[in-house]
Amino acid sequence: MMVIDTTFKPVWPVPVRIKTAMGSSAQVRGPEDALQCLAHSWPAKQGTEFESAWLSCMRMLKRQARCDDAREAFVTAALKANVLVL
């Protein structure tokens, strides 16, 4: 049986701002938020950058990757999807 630590919720030191489909913006504060965005509000759920961001965030939540690496992969995917707010 696998036990999951539900108190573990990493956050990025600087949130990532993305454009939403409604024309506003949203702050993505960590890998959990990023996975929600990728799953539910991403314009194209395919491609190298999307897959890299997804895997990096999943690995971070399993404590198998660094938080900075997950953020960097998400920023790269947001740039590729043209949703990053600078």
Sequence and secondary structure as in RCSB ss.txt:
>XXXX:A:sequence
MMVIDTTFKPVWPVPVRIKTAMGSSAQVRGPEDALQCLAHSWPAKQGTEFESAWLSCMRMLKRQARCDDAREAFV
TAALKANVLVL
>XXXX:A:secstr
     TT     SS EEEE TTS EEEE SHHHHHHHHHHS S   SHHHHHHHHHHHHHHTTSS HHHHHHHHH
HHHHHTT B  
